[in-house]
């Protein structure tokens, strides 16, 4: 039996009048009658726009409409007709069901996911209709905001039209619609034109009696206000800052923070009102007021200190304000020269006894992150974090164990007292907490506890994701460096993990860890290589297979029984893809070059590889076969063991430049810059899994090369040989901050001075650094920095020629003076005066040492490189290092003085040794106009 709803049927439930389950609907108090009668037994289908349809039925006794399930008062409804279910239809068939599985997958949960901008803008024309329909307008504004936040581009014209249409909605008194208008104004302020048209409406709401409008109106008004209009609303802003309604005061304070970027001077005049708001009883108002006060004074260290003293003595009611005070105090302590003997440190320590957990943790975190903190000063913070470890709140346990993990990196002994609590967290239901607990224990545990920790790890490592497994592997690697004698236990554990299922990042972390153990502990080499050989038998990752093959070619020939690795390597030639086969061929060649008894077998295998289907594999096999058949040590060292030591990006650029300018001369490798960092010795950093590919950033050498080549005065200097690390020539807190980087060329050195002016009342112009050498160096010219504004870095250069008469005179000391023209300026506006005066500033002396002329070069096989040089260039001398007490200290000082690259990990001195041999390799620039770029090799016996 069909039923039609009367015209007086309510269009939405009245607020607060939704009846309970099974009770009669009293009707809409605003839009309908007090009761709607429908025929007995009939069903009325009402469509709900956000949650699906719902059914209403007539009571048999009174005929009034009642519902089986009460609708939400926040979801409007409208009658959509209805009908009898006597024809066989059921109520369950008419109700749309939402499955829990759909919510988790996200399918069907977003009603706006298929919106089109053009359709939404077309719907926005309803804003111009009369009367205004608040519900429909709300829905359209929501769509517009959704598109804006999803990054949809709105053209200026279409955005302006939609904005002007939206301004008509201010005629409605619906509170929800008005607040949605405020949000839309803020989002469209930067893409629409003439947005100031709503200034009067916003000002009216800002000063009105409706508190629910005033706060959002202030935020929207400040979003569309520029510096010229700010003074017009200054009086209203001051009143709003000290308003008794917390939401209004907070809105004004937050808006003031944003307006500081536009007009700092105007906002600074509101500081008295901000101080009054800081004494508010509202925790958020007090927090926002403190934030505004700090940002107004942060450039004045004395004013910030006074503010801190005031609030630390008077106390605060807001826990958020306390957290901000702790952060400000921590920042001042890091910049202070007094160290931790400061009242600010006492304040932070007193916050450890605050009643709010948030403040306690903030104070503990601040103490832990202070530089040069002693174990005694850390003890109170660690004790508090230890209590948090047993908290019933997971967030506190996570925060505590995460912070203790950071402490264990620098002060493991300070966390030892928490080991029992950390062991209890290994079984925590939250796997993040358990992972952090075990990694912290690995950093703080003693050598005797390693076996027990490994057993505990194995019990839960299979339950965590690859991301957390990588963290565990990284902690194991650090523990192995700490206790090298436990490498066998850890190697066994890592080999078991290597057999388990896992992704590329997880497997790479394990392989890198095993390689680091092999490099740090020579006695673990054979077992580690055996585990890696077993892994590549069933390895699906090409990158890892080629990395392991390279390691086998490097370390395998030096083992007592190198022949046992050849089977694993040649299996890769038979079974793997092209890249792995090529790497296997290179590894086989290294075995043949270093072991004469294996050479005949290697030559046979290389001949078989010459029949490979891939060009790269055939070419490598042919090349290595011909080199090995010559049986010459120099050829093996140059083309098999050590290879190229040049910068790959630099060689690419040099080759490209060579092709652009055709020449009869062959390409000269000596024009290619050397590699700025030894790529083979660098340990692969184990990072968490990421889906984004890593971008290859240009090297520091390439950046300097392009930067100097852009300066006309330096174009004829030739290729850049080396750039030193920056050297500070002033203290950090002086008027001017200057550091120098030395760029070494064939016949010249360019001194790059990075200067910063820390005085806000001065503008420096024509800044140069005059250098006076102590030896035969010749200063050619100075290239000034045009100007140095406050806190704006600038660069000036000084070009110096190397001595012609004595090429061996590489060391020199320069006295440096910075000269410039000063123009005084207004600290607030930065506008300088017309007149200036000359001034100078004496810098610290700058030294050029032997290490500045040496470029590090890695020689993977030092013995072969040493034989390649020959006896004619060998020189032996004996030196006495009387002021040095230990071998470690001697090795470090020699490497620092010579600036050469340690080879074959000879910079690591074994324990309980009275003598040590240090292998160093490096390269000097061509001496003057010659082309002698032969490498330097140092074999130093201590």
FENCORQUI-V690475 format. One record per pair of residues at least 24 apart in sequence whose C-alpha atoms are under 7 Angstrom apart, sorted by the first residue. I is the first residue (numbers start at 1). GAP is how many residues later the second one is. If there is no record, write none. Layout:
I_GAP / I_GAP
This chain:
1_41 / 1_82 / 1_83 / 2_80 / 2_81 / 2_82 / 3_78 / 3_79 / 3_80 / 4_77 / 4_78 / 5_76 / 8_24 / 8_25 / 9_24 / 9_27 / 11_66 / 11_67 / 12_64 / 12_65 / 12_66 / 13_60 / 13_63 / 15_58 / 16_57 / 18_55 / 19_51 / 20_50 / 21_46 / 21_47 / 21_48 / 21_49 / 22_44 / 22_45 / 22_46 / 23_43 / 24_40 / 24_41 / 24_42 / 25_40 / 25_41 / 35_29 / 36_28 / 36_29 / 37_26 / 37_27 / 37_28 / 38_25 / 38_26 / 38_27 / 39_24 / 42_41 / 42_42 / 43_39 / 43_40 / 43_41 / 44_37 / 44_38 / 44_39 / 45_34 / 45_35 / 45_36 / 45_37 / 46_31 / 46_32 / 46_33 / 46_34 / 47_30 / 47_31 / 47_32 / 47_33 / 48_28 / 48_29 / 49_28 / 50_25 / 52_43 / 52_44 / 53_42 / 53_43 / 54_41 / 112_31 / 120_24 / 121_41 / 124_38 / 127_38 / 127_39 / 127_41 / 127_42 / 128_37 / 128_40 / 132_40 / 134_40 / 134_43 / 138_39 / 145_39 / 156_35 / 156_36 / 159_32 / 159_33 / 160_32 / 160_33 / 163_29 / 167_31 / 179_37 / 182_34 / 182_35 / 182_38 / 185_35 / 186_34 / 186_37 / 189_34 / 189_35 / 195_29 / 196_28 / 214_34 / 215_32 / 215_33 / 215_36 / 218_33 / 218_34 / 219_32 / 219_36 / 222_33 / 226_36 / 227_35 / 227_36 / 238_32 / 238_35 / 241_32 / 241_33 / 241_36 / 242_31 / 242_34 / 242_35 / 246_36 / 246_39 / 249_36 / 250_34 / 250_35 / 250_38 / 253_35 / 253_36 / 253_39 / 254_34 / 257_35 / 268_28 / 281_36 / 283_34 / 283_35 / 286_32 / 286_35 / 287_31 / 287_33 / 287_34 / 290_31 / 319_37 / 319_40 / 322_37 / 323_36 / 323_39 / 326_37 / 330_36 / 334_36 / 334_37 / 365_38 / 368_39 / 375_39 / 379_35 / 382_33 / 386_32 / 389_32 / 398_35 / 401_32 / 401_35 / 401_36 / 402_34 / 405_31 / 405_35 / 408_32 / 408_35 / 408_36 / 412_31 / 412_32 / 413_31 / 415_29 / 416_28 / 431_33 / 435_33 / 435_37 / 439_33 / 439_36 / 442_33 / 442_34 / 442_37 / 443_36 / 447_36 / 466_36 / 466_37 / 466_40 / 467_221 / 467_222 / 469_37 / 470_36 / 470_39 / 470_218 / 473_36 / 473_37 / 474_212 / 477_36 / 484_37 / 495_36 / 504_37 / 505_184 / 508_36 / 509_177 / 512_172 / 533_35 / 542_38 / 545_35 / 546_34 / 546_37 / 549_34 / 549_35 / 549_38 / 550_33 / 550_37 / 552_35 / 553_34 / 553_35 / 553_37 / 553_38 / 557_34 / 557_37 / 557_38 / 578_36 / 581_36 / 582_34 / 582_35 / 585_35 / 585_36 / 589_35 / 590_50 / 590_51 / 593_35 / 593_43 / 633_231 / 633_235 / 634_234 / 637_227 / 637_228 / 637_231 / 641_219 / 641_220 / 642_217 / 642_218 / 642_219 / 645_29 / 645_30 / 645_212 / 646_26 / 646_27 / 646_28 / 646_29 / 647_26 / 647_27 / 647_28 / 671_48 / 673_48 / 676_25 / 678_180 / 717_28 / 718_27 / 719_26 / 720_24 / 720_25 / 721_24 / 721_204 / 722_133 / 724_128 / 729_114 / 729_115 / 730_113 / 730_114 / 735_24 / 744_109 / 746_179 / 746_180 / 746_181 / 746_182 / 747_54 / 747_55 / 747_181 / 748_52 / 748_53 / 748_54 / 749_50 / 749_51 / 749_52 / 750_47 / 750_48 / 750_49 / 750_50 / 751_46 / 751_47 / 751_48 / 752_43 / 752_44 / 752_45 / 752_46 / 753_42 / 753_43 / 753_44 / 754_39 / 754_40 / 754_41 / 754_42 / 755_38 / 755_39 / 755_40 / 756_32 / 756_35 / 756_36 / 756_37 / 756_38 / 757_31 / 757_32 / 757_33 / 757_34 / 757_35 / 758_32 / 758_33 / 759_31 / 760_30 / 760_67 / 761_63 / 761_64 / 761_65 / 761_66 / 762_60 / 762_61 / 762_62 / 762_63 / 763_25 / 763_26 / 763_27 / 763_59 / 763_60 / 763_61 / 763_62 / 763_69 / 764_24 / 764_25 / 764_56 / 764_57 / 764_58 / 764_59 / 765_55 / 765_56 / 765_57 / 766_54 / 766_55 / 767_29 / 767_52 / 767_53 / 768_28 / 768_50 / 768_51 / 768_52 / 769_47 / 769_48 / 769_49 / 769_50 / 770_46 / 770_47 / 770_48 / 771_43 / 771_44 / 771_45 / 771_46 / 772_42 / 772_43 / 772_44 / 773_39 / 773_40 / 773_41 / 773_42 / 774_38 / 774_39 / 774_40 / 775_37 / 776_27 / 777_24 / 777_25 / 777_26 / 778_24 / 807_120 / 810_39 / 810_40 / 811_37 / 811_38 / 811_39 / 812_35 / 812_36 / 812_37 / 813_32 / 813_33 / 813_34 / 813_35 / 814_31 / 814_32 / 814_33 / 815_30 / 815_31 / 816_26 / 816_27 / 816_28 / 816_29 / 817_24 / 817_25 / 817_26 / 818_24 / 818_25 / 850_47 / 850_48 / 851_46 / 851_47 / 851_48 / 853_71 / 853_72 / 854_45 / 854_46 / 854_68 / 854_69 / 854_70 / 855_45 / 855_67 / 855_68 / 855_69 / 856_43 / 856_44 / 856_45 / 856_65 / 856_66 / 856_67 / 857_44 / 857_64 / 857_65 / 857_66 / 858_43 / 858_45 / 858_63 / 859_44 / 859_62 / 860_43 / 860_44 / 862_41 / 866_71 / 915_27 / 916_25 / 916_26 / 917_24 / 917_25
